[in-house]
Amino acid sequence: MSDQLNSSHSLALKLLATAALVTALLWGAWITREVASSPTQRIVTVRLAETIGSFVEEAARVDADPAAVQAAGLAYLQAAESAVAEMGNDGRVVLMAEAVLAGAAEDATPELERRIAQKLEPNAFENGEQP
C-alpha cells in the first residue's frame, strides 16, 4: 500500500512540476513578445514658431486692453504646450519644424492649430475677437 501511495504522490509531483514548467514557458513567451513588440512611432513636425507668430500678429491688430491681450497670450501658450504634449501621447514623436534640417516627416501643424483652438475660450479678448 505504501508503494502505491509513493507512486501516486510521485506522479502528482511530476504533473505539478510539468504544469509549472508549461506555465513558466508560456509566461516567458508572452513577456518576450510584449517587450520585443514596441509600438510603432511616427515622427511628425509642427511649425510652432509660425503658429505662435500668427497669434502674436493677430493680437497686435486687436484693439483690446493690454492686460486682456497678455492674458490671452498666456492662455494661448499654455494651450499650445498642452496640445503638443497630447500629440506625443499616442506614440508620435513631435519635433518642431524649425529644428528639423532635413527629412520628410509628416507636418501635423493643422492638427496642432485645431487642438489649440479647442482649448482656448471663445472670448479670449474683451471685444470678442480672437486671433
C-alpha positions in Angstrom: 0.0 0.0 0.0 2.9 2.3 0.9 4.4 1.7 -2.6 1.1 2.7 -4.3 0.9 5.9 -2.1 4.5 6.8 -3.0 3.8 6.1 -6.7 0.7 8.3 -6.7 2.5 11.0 -4.7 5.4 10.9 -7.1 3.0 11.1 -10.1 1.2 14.1 -8.6 4.6 15.9 -8.1 5.6 15.2 -11.7 2.3 16.5 -13.0 2.6 19.6 -10.9 6.2 20.2 -12.0 5.2 19.8 -15.6 2.3 22.2 -15.3 4.5 24.8 -13.6 7.1 24.4 -16.4 4.5 24.8 -19.1 3.1 27.9 -17.3 6.6 29.4 -16.9 7.3 28.8 -20.6 4.0 30.4 -21.7 4.5 33.4 -19.4 8.1 33.8 -20.7 6.9 33.7 -24.3 4.2 36.3 -23.6 6.7 38.7 -21.8 9.2 38.3 -24.6 6.5 39.2 -27.2 5.4 42.2 -25.2 8.9 43.6 -24.7 10.0 42.9 -28.3 7.0 44.4 -29.9 7.3 48.1 -29.1 4.7 50.3 -30.6 5.5 51.9 -34.0 6.5 55.5 -33.5 5.8 58.1 -36.2 7.8 61.3 -36.4 5.8 64.4 -37.1 6.7 68.1 -37.2 4.8 71.2 -36.2 5.6 74.8 -37.2 5.2 76.1 -33.7 7.1 79.3 -34.2 4.9 80.2 -37.2 1.7 79.3 -35.3 2.7 81.4 -32.3 3.8 84.2 -34.7 0.4 84.3 -36.4 -1.2 84.6 -33.0 1.1 87.4 -31.9 0.4 89.3 -35.2 -3.4 88.9 -34.8 -3.1 90.0 -31.1 -1.2 93.1 -32.2 -4.1 94.1 -34.5 -6.8 93.7 -31.9 -7.8 96.9 -30.1 -8.1 95.4 -26.6 -6.9 96.1 -23.1 -3.2 95.2 -22.8 -3.9 93.1 -19.8 -6.5 91.1 -21.8 -4.0 90.6 -24.6 -1.4 89.5 -22.2 -3.8 87.0 -20.6 -4.9 85.7 -24.0 -1.3 85.3 -25.0 -0.5 83.3 -21.8 -3.6 81.1 -22.4 -2.5 80.6 -26.0 1.0 79.5 -24.9 -0.5 77.1 -22.3 -2.9 75.6 -24.9 0.0 75.2 -27.3 2.2 73.4 -24.8 -0.7 71.2 -23.7 -1.6 70.4 -27.4 2.0 69.4 -28.2 2.2 67.2 -25.1 -1.1 65.5 -26.1 0.1 64.9 -29.6 3.0 62.9 -28.2 0.9 60.7 -26.1 -0.3 58.4 -28.9 3.2 57.1 -29.8 4.2 60.0 -32.1 7.4 61.9 -31.7 6.7 65.6 -32.2 9.5 67.7 -33.5 9.5 71.5 -34.1 9.8 72.0 -37.8 12.2 74.9 -37.2 14.6 72.4 -35.6 14.5 69.8 -38.4 17.1 70.3 -41.1 16.1 67.5 -43.5 13.6 64.7 -43.8 10.2 64.0 -45.0 8.3 63.9 -41.7 4.6 64.4 -41.7 3.5 68.0 -41.0 1.0 68.0 -38.1 0.7 71.8 -37.8 -3.0 71.8 -38.8 -3.8 69.3 -36.1 -1.8 71.4 -33.6 -3.8 74.6 -34.5 -7.1 72.7 -34.2 -6.1 71.4 -30.8 -5.1 74.8 -29.6 -8.4 76.4 -30.9 -10.3 73.7 -29.0 -8.5 74.5 -25.8 -9.0 78.3 -25.9 -12.0 80.1 -24.6 -14.2 81.7 -27.3 -13.8 85.2 -25.8 -10.1 85.5 -25.3 -10.2 89.2 -25.8 -12.7 91.6 -24.2 -14.2 92.7 -27.5 -14.9 89.2 -28.6 -12.2 88.9 -31.3 -9.9 86.0 -31.1 -6.8 85.6 -33.3 
